[in-house]
Structures are given as C-alpha cells and as structure tokens.
Amino acid sequence: MYGWIWRHLPGNAWVRAVISLVLALAVVYALFQYVFPWAEPLLPFGDVTVDGEGTSGAGTGQ
C-alpha cells in the first residue's frame, strides 16, 4: 500500500517525502478531531465496575 502511494505521488524523493509527511499529519489530525471523539462514547473505557463502596473488606486487609 505504501509503495503504491509513493509511486503515485508527484516529484522527486524530497517532494514525495514532504507530501507524505503532510498526508500523515492530515490523517492524524482527522483522527484526533473527528474519528476519536465520535468513537469515544461507543467504547467501554468509562464503564468502571470497581467503586470501593459496599465491599466486605476483601483485599483491604481487614
């Protein structure tokens, strides 16, 4: 895939490297600005099941 992208970019190696860097930065920007905020509510990272209340002292040394 990366070889295909590299072959289809215009210019010499330096120009291709700069364009590749700009494309990579654009992808990272799009992920952080649009994809990750959209996907965050769908992920279970905020579902905490350990709250420390109502335990019988298991694991606390009592």
N, C-alpha and C positions, 0 to 999 in steps of 0.2 A: 504494500500500500504506500509506504513512504517513498519507495523508488518510483512509483507511478507519479506521485505528486511532484517529486524532484524533477523528473523528466519533462513534466508539463509546465513547469514554471519558466518564465522568460528570463533571458540574460545569462551572464556568466556565473561562476560559482559564488562570487561575492554578492551579487544581486539576488541570486537564489537564496543565499543564507539569510539575507536581510528580510526578504519576503517570507521565508519560512518562520523567522522569529516573530514577525508581525502577525502571521497567521496563528502561531501558537499562543501569543498573547491575547489575540482576539477570542480564541476558543476558551482560554482560562477566564477571561473577563465575562464571556457569555455564561459560562458555568456558574461563576460566583454571583452574578447579578440576576440570572433568570432561572436556571435549572435547579440549583441547590435550594433557594428559597421556596420554589414550587414544591420540591420533593420533601422538604423537611417535615411538614405535617403528616406525611404518609409513612415516615419512618418511626420505629418504636423506641427511639432513644430517650424520649421524655417519660416513658412509662416506667416509673420507679416502683418496685414492689417491696423494697425494704425501707420502712419509715422509722423504725426504732420504738414505736409506741405499741403497747399491748403485747409485748413479748413476755415470756415467762422467765426471763433471765438466762435463757440458753445462750451460751457463748460469752456471757459477761462475767463469768467467774463467781456467780452467786449461787 
